[in-house]
């Protein structure tokens, strides 16, 4: 049993502070204030509103994408397709030779 002069541990509230008569401080921590709630709700709504502006999206995002990755030129695309065809043909010939040797 506990002795009479030993005190029980003080309970800790949500904020990690022991309730010591500063109820206003603990109330602010345990539930958001109207200002905090307004901020929490306004920020995502504002971000969605800004991101869904077509003109802003076109000016900033699409233009930046075109600067970073310019459109391919037709001759570059054609060279790439020819290279893929050559590699595919070499692979098929190799597989065909391996199949003929094994049979």
C-alpha positions, 0 to 999 in steps of 0.5 A: 500500500501507499503511504499517506504522504505519497501522491498518485501520478498526475494524469497526462492529457492529450497535449502531454501537459498535466492538468494544473489549473491552466484549463484554457491552455489544455483546451486549446491543445485538445481541440482546434481553435476556430482560427486553426480550423479555418486554416485547416479547411481553407488551405486545401480548398485554395490549393485545389482552386488554384490547381484547377485554373486552366489558364494558370495550369497552361501557363506554368505547368504545361510550359515548364513541361515543354521546356524540360522535355521538348517534343521529339523530332520526326527523324529522331522517332524514326531512328528509334523505331528502326533501331527497335526493329533491328534489335527485334530482328537480331533477337528473333534470328538468334532464337531461331538459330538456337531452336534449329540447333536444339532440334 
